[in-house]
Amino acid sequence: MNKRVTGIGGVFFKTKDPKALKEWYSKHLGLNTDQWGCTFWWLDENGNKCSTQWSPFKEDTEHFKPSEKDFMMNYRVEDLEELLETLKEEGVEVMDEIQKVEEGKFGWIMDLEGNKIELWEPNDRAFL
C-alpha cells in the first residue's frame, strides 16, 4: 500500500458570511481569495507543485453531513480507492460515494468522534 495521508488538502469551516470573511482575510492577512476561499501552493518532496485549500462555507451547508461539526478536514492521499478499501477492512465508517472531478477523486470517512473527513487524491495540474 502507498502512503495513506500525504498532507493536508484543505481546511473547511462554517461561517455566517463566507463572502465577508474572505474579504476580511484578503484585506487584513493578504489571502488571495476567490469563490472557493484561498489556494496555497507548495512543492512536495519531489518538486511537484501541490495545493492546500482554505474554504469558509455558509453555516447551513449540507457538505459536512452527517457530521454536525463546524469544520471538516481534507487530507491528500495517493490512492483513494485502495485506501478506502483498506479503511473499510479496518472497520472505519466509509461513505459509499467516490466523486471524480477535474481536481481529482474525493471520498469521505467518519472518525471515531463523528468528524467527517474528506480524502482527496489530487490532480493539482487541474489548477494550473
C-alpha positions as CSV (number, residue, x, y, z in Angstrom):
1,M,0.0,0.0,0.0
2,N,1.1,3.5,-0.8
3,K,1.3,6.2,1.9
4,R,-2.1,6.8,3.5
5,V,-2.1,10.6,4.0
6,T,0.5,12.7,2.2
7,G,-0.5,16.1,3.5
8,I,-3.4,18.5,4.4
9,G,-5.5,19.1,1.3
10,G,-7.7,21.7,2.9
11,V,-9.4,23.2,5.9
12,F,-13.1,23.8,5.6
13,F,-15.3,25.5,8.2
14,K,-18.8,27.0,8.6
15,T,-19.3,30.8,9.0
16,K,-22.3,33.2,9.0
17,D,-21.0,35.2,6.0
18,P,-18.3,33.4,3.8
19,K,-18.1,36.4,1.4
20,A,-17.4,38.9,4.2
21,L,-14.9,36.6,5.9
22,K,-13.0,36.0,2.7
23,E,-12.8,39.8,2.1
24,W,-11.6,40.3,5.7
25,Y,-8.8,37.7,5.3
26,S,-7.9,39.2,1.9
27,K,-7.7,42.7,3.3
28,H,-6.0,42.0,6.6
29,L,-4.0,38.9,6.1
30,G,-3.3,39.1,2.3
31,L,-5.0,35.9,1.3
32,N,-5.7,35.7,-2.4
33,T,-9.3,34.7,-2.2
34,D,-11.8,33.6,-4.8
35,Q,-15.2,31.9,-4.9
36,W,-13.8,28.9,-3.0
37,G,-11.6,30.6,-0.5
38,C,-7.8,30.6,-0.9
39,T,-5.5,28.1,-2.5
40,F,-2.0,27.8,-1.0
41,W,0.7,26.4,-3.4
42,W,3.7,24.4,-2.3
43,L,6.2,21.9,-3.6
44,D,6.2,18.3,-2.4
45,E,9.4,16.3,-1.7
46,N,9.7,15.5,-5.5
47,G,9.4,19.1,-6.5
48,N,5.8,18.7,-7.8
49,K,3.5,21.7,-7.4
50,C,0.7,21.0,-4.9
51,S,-2.1,22.9,-3.3
52,T,-3.9,23.2,0.0
53,Q,-7.3,24.8,0.1
54,W,-8.7,27.2,2.8
55,S,-12.5,27.5,2.4
56,P,-15.3,29.1,4.5
57,F,-18.7,27.6,3.9
58,K,-22.1,29.0,4.7
59,E,-23.2,27.9,8.2
60,D,-26.2,25.9,6.8
61,T,-24.1,23.9,4.4
62,E,-25.0,20.2,3.9
63,H,-21.5,19.4,2.7
64,F,-20.3,18.3,6.2
65,K,-23.2,15.9,6.8
66,P,-23.7,13.6,8.6
67,S,-21.2,15.3,10.9
68,E,-22.7,18.1,13.0
69,K,-19.3,19.8,13.5
70,D,-18.5,23.3,12.2
71,F,-15.4,22.1,10.3
72,M,-14.1,19.4,8.0
73,M,-10.5,18.5,7.3
74,N,-9.4,17.4,3.8
75,Y,-6.3,15.1,3.6
76,R,-4.3,14.4,0.4
77,V,-3.8,10.7,-0.4
78,E,-2.0,8.8,-3.1
79,D,-4.5,6.0,-4.0
80,L,-8.0,6.9,-2.7
81,E,-9.8,3.7,-3.8
82,E,-7.2,1.4,-2.3
83,L,-7.1,3.4,0.9
84,L,-10.9,3.4,1.3
85,E,-11.0,-0.4,0.8
86,T,-8.3,-0.8,3.5
87,L,-10.1,1.5,5.9
88,K,-13.3,-0.5,5.4
89,E,-11.4,-3.7,6.2
90,E,-10.2,-1.9,9.4
91,G,-13.7,-1.1,10.5
92,V,-13.7,2.6,9.6
93,E,-17.0,4.1,8.6
94,V,-16.6,4.9,4.9
95,M,-19.2,6.8,2.9
96,D,-20.1,4.8,-0.2
97,E,-19.7,7.6,-2.8
98,I,-16.4,8.4,-4.6
99,Q,-16.6,11.7,-6.6
100,K,-14.4,12.0,-9.6
101,V,-13.9,15.6,-10.9
102,E,-11.2,17.6,-12.8
103,E,-9.4,18.3,-9.5
104,G,-9.1,14.6,-8.6
105,K,-11.0,12.0,-6.7
106,F,-12.8,12.6,-3.4
107,G,-14.0,10.1,-0.8
108,W,-15.3,10.5,2.8
109,I,-15.0,8.8,6.1
110,M,-16.1,9.4,9.7
111,D,-13.6,9.4,12.6
112,L,-14.4,7.9,16.0
113,E,-15.8,11.3,17.3
114,G,-18.2,11.9,14.4
115,N,-16.0,14.2,12.3
116,K,-16.4,13.9,8.6
117,I,-13.0,13.6,6.9
118,E,-12.6,14.3,3.2
119,L,-9.9,12.3,1.4
120,W,-8.6,13.7,-1.8
121,E,-6.4,12.1,-4.5
122,P,-5.5,15.3,-6.2
123,N,-4.9,16.3,-9.7
124,D,-3.0,19.6,-8.9
125,R,-2.4,20.1,-12.6
126,A,-6.1,21.0,-12.9
127,F,-5.4,24.2,-11.0
128,L,-2.5,25.4,-13.2
